[in-house]
Amino acid sequence: MKRLHEKMEQEGRVLSEHVLKVDSFLNHQIDPQLMKEIGEEFGRLFKEAGITKIVTLESSGIAPSVMTGLVLGVPVVFARKRQSLTMTDDLLTAEVYSFTKQTSNRIAVSKSFLSEDDTVLIIDDFLANGQAALGLMDIVKQAGSTIAGIGIVIEKSFQDGRALLEKEGMRVESLARIESLQDGQIQFKAEVLQ
């Protein structure tokens, strides 16, 4: 996605060889027009997959997931990192470690929102070590749902997340793949530029 690449180059800030800050358009402040285009692209990529639900993780995965849900005409379910008083029974849960935040979270989805009749598209903002996607996969599998694939807005291809997901037989579609964050610069994988 050319516009996503441009936005990353213009507004993304490389904080280290492993950390890219994109809070001006993706995971703090949201660019609605860009999210619309991201939803359209995920919709195009997965339109033939028979998706009935989209599953994501709060909070940064919600915007691209909702836009994709609009395009595909399906509901979006997001796994919560913190449980509320209304979310206590019949939960599907998994542990997810965040390398960026250096913490583990127990994520949860109500069993009432996923079933064995569902074909699920998992969407997340970043793919690095794959822990969030693996946790979401675990929850979807607990429900007996089928996983059609995983849509990633930004992939850090120099980390092992994709390999872990592909080892599990997952189709992974990333809209921007970063080859490196060396010397404060974003280097994209050439084959993804469209």
C-alpha positions as CSV (number, residue, x, y, z in Angstrom):
1,M,0.0,0.0,0.0
2,K,1.7,3.1,-1.3
3,R,-0.1,5.5,1.0
4,L,0.7,3.5,4.1
5,H,4.4,3.4,3.1
6,E,4.3,7.2,2.6
7,K,2.6,7.8,5.9
8,M,5.2,5.7,7.7
9,E,8.1,7.5,6.0
10,Q,6.6,11.0,6.7
11,E,5.3,10.5,10.2
12,G,6.8,7.3,11.6
13,R,9.6,7.7,14.1
14,V,12.3,5.1,14.5
15,L,13.1,4.8,18.2
16,S,15.5,1.9,18.0
17,E,16.4,-1.0,15.7
18,H,13.3,-2.8,16.9
19,V,10.8,0.0,17.7
20,L,8.8,2.2,15.2
21,K,6.5,4.8,16.6
22,V,3.4,5.4,14.4
23,D,1.1,7.0,17.0
24,S,0.2,10.0,14.8
25,F,-1.9,7.8,12.4
26,L,-2.4,4.2,13.7
27,N,-2.1,3.5,17.4
28,H,-2.9,6.7,19.3
29,Q,-4.2,9.3,16.9
30,I,-6.0,7.6,14.0
31,D,-6.1,8.7,10.3
32,P,-9.6,7.7,9.3
33,Q,-9.0,8.0,5.6
34,L,-5.9,5.8,5.8
35,M,-7.9,3.3,7.9
36,K,-10.6,3.2,5.3
37,E,-8.0,2.4,2.6
38,I,-6.5,-0.3,4.8
39,G,-10.0,-1.8,5.3
40,E,-10.5,-1.8,1.6
41,E,-7.2,-3.6,1.0
42,F,-7.8,-6.3,3.6
43,G,-11.3,-6.6,2.1
44,R,-9.8,-7.1,-1.3
45,L,-7.3,-9.6,-0.1
46,F,-9.8,-11.8,1.9
47,K,-13.0,-11.2,-0.1
48,E,-13.1,-14.9,-1.3
49,A,-12.3,-16.4,2.1
50,G,-15.8,-16.7,3.5
51,I,-15.1,-14.5,6.5
52,T,-18.0,-14.3,9.0
53,K,-16.1,-12.5,11.9
54,I,-13.0,-10.4,12.4
55,V,-11.0,-10.8,15.6
56,T,-8.5,-8.3,16.9
57,L,-6.8,-7.1,20.1
58,E,-7.6,-3.9,21.8
59,S,-6.9,-1.2,21.1
60,S,-4.7,-0.6,18.1
61,G,-6.2,-3.3,16.0
62,I,-9.7,-2.0,16.3
63,A,-9.7,0.8,13.7
64,P,-8.3,-1.3,10.8
65,S,-10.6,-4.2,11.9
66,V,-13.8,-2.0,11.9
67,M,-13.0,-0.6,8.5
68,T,-12.4,-4.1,7.2
69,G,-15.6,-5.3,8.8
70,L,-17.5,-2.5,7.0
71,V,-16.0,-3.7,3.6
72,L,-16.7,-7.4,4.3
73,G,-20.1,-6.8,6.0
74,V,-19.1,-8.7,9.1
75,P,-18.9,-8.1,12.9
76,V,-15.6,-7.3,14.6
77,V,-14.8,-8.9,18.0
78,F,-11.9,-7.5,20.0
79,A,-10.1,-9.4,22.7
80,R,-9.9,-7.4,25.9
81,K,-6.7,-7.0,27.8
82,R,-8.5,-6.1,31.0
83,Q,-11.8,-7.7,32.1
84,S,-14.6,-5.6,33.3
85,L,-17.3,-6.4,35.8
86,T,-19.6,-7.4,33.0
87,M,-17.1,-9.9,31.5
88,T,-16.7,-12.7,34.0
89,D,-18.2,-15.9,32.7
90,D,-17.8,-18.1,29.7
91,L,-14.5,-16.6,28.5
92,L,-12.0,-17.8,25.9
93,T,-8.6,-16.6,27.2
94,A,-4.9,-16.7,26.3
95,E,-1.7,-15.2,27.7
96,V,0.1,-12.7,25.4
97,Y,3.5,-11.2,26.1
98,S,4.3,-7.7,24.7
99,F,7.9,-7.1,23.9
100,T,7.3,-3.4,23.4
101,K,5.6,-3.0,26.8
102,Q,7.6,-5.8,28.5
103,T,4.4,-7.2,30.1
104,S,2.1,-10.2,29.9
105,N,-1.6,-9.8,29.5
106,R,-4.4,-12.3,29.8
107,I,-6.6,-11.5,26.9
108,A,-10.3,-12.6,26.7
109,V,-13.2,-12.9,24.4
110,S,-16.7,-13.9,25.4
111,K,-17.7,-17.4,24.1
112,S,-20.9,-16.0,22.9
113,F,-19.2,-14.0,20.1
114,L,-17.4,-16.9,18.4
115,S,-18.6,-20.4,17.3
116,E,-17.6,-23.4,15.3
117,D,-19.7,-21.9,12.4
118,D,-17.4,-18.9,12.1
119,T,-14.6,-18.3,9.6
120,V,-12.3,-15.7,11.2
121,L,-9.9,-13.1,9.9
122,I,-7.4,-12.0,12.5
123,I,-6.2,-8.4,12.1
124,D,-3.5,-6.6,14.1
125,D,-1.6,-3.4,13.8
126,F,1.9,-4.9,14.1
127,L,3.6,-8.2,13.6
128,A,7.0,-8.6,15.2
129,N,7.5,-11.7,17.4
130,G,4.0,-13.0,16.7
131,Q,2.8,-13.3,20.3
132,A,-0.4,-11.3,19.9
133,A,-1.4,-13.2,16.7
134,L,-0.7,-16.5,18.4
135,G,-2.8,-15.6,21.4
136,L,-5.7,-14.6,19.1
137,M,-5.3,-17.8,17.2
138,D,-5.5,-19.7,20.4
139,I,-8.7,-18.0,21.4
140,V,-10.3,-18.6,17.9
141,K,-9.3,-22.3,18.0
142,Q,-10.8,-22.7,21.5
143,A,-14.1,-21.5,20.0
144,G,-13.8,-24.1,17.3
145,S,-13.8,-21.5,14.6
146,T,-11.8,-21.7,11.4
147,I,-9.0,-19.2,10.8
148,A,-9.0,-17.9,7.2
149,G,-5.8,-15.8,7.7
150,I,-4.1,-13.0,9.5
151,G,-4.0,-9.4,8.2
152,I,-1.2,-7.2,9.5
153,V,-0.9,-3.5,8.9
154,I,2.9,-3.3,9.6
155,E,5.2,-6.3,9.7
156,K,8.7,-6.2,11.1
157,S,10.1,-8.8,8.7
158,F,13.4,-8.9,10.5
159,Q,11.7,-10.5,13.5
160,D,10.4,-14.1,13.6
161,G,6.6,-13.5,13.8
162,R,5.8,-14.4,10.2
163,A,7.8,-17.6,10.4
164,L,6.0,-18.7,13.6
165,L,2.6,-18.1,12.0
166,E,3.4,-19.7,8.7
167,K,4.7,-22.7,10.7
168,E,1.2,-23.0,12.1
169,G,-0.1,-23.0,8.5
170,M,-1.5,-19.5,8.6
171,R,-1.9,-17.3,5.6
172,V,-0.3,-13.9,6.5
173,E,-1.0,-10.8,4.5
174,S,0.9,-7.7,5.6
175,L,0.3,-4.3,4.0
176,A,3.8,-2.9,4.8
177,R,6.8,-5.1,5.5
178,I,9.9,-3.5,7.1
179,E,13.2,-5.1,6.3
180,S,15.1,-3.0,8.9
181,L,15.1,0.0,11.2
182,Q,18.8,0.6,11.0
183,D,20.3,4.1,11.4
184,G,16.9,5.7,12.1
185,Q,15.6,4.8,8.7
186,I,12.7,2.5,7.6
187,Q,13.8,0.1,4.9
188,F,10.9,-1.7,3.3
189,K,11.0,-5.1,1.7
190,A,11.0,-4.3,-2.0
191,E,8.4,-7.0,-3.2
192,V,5.6,-5.4,-1.1
193,L,5.8,-1.9,-2.7
194,Q,2.8,-1.5,-5.0
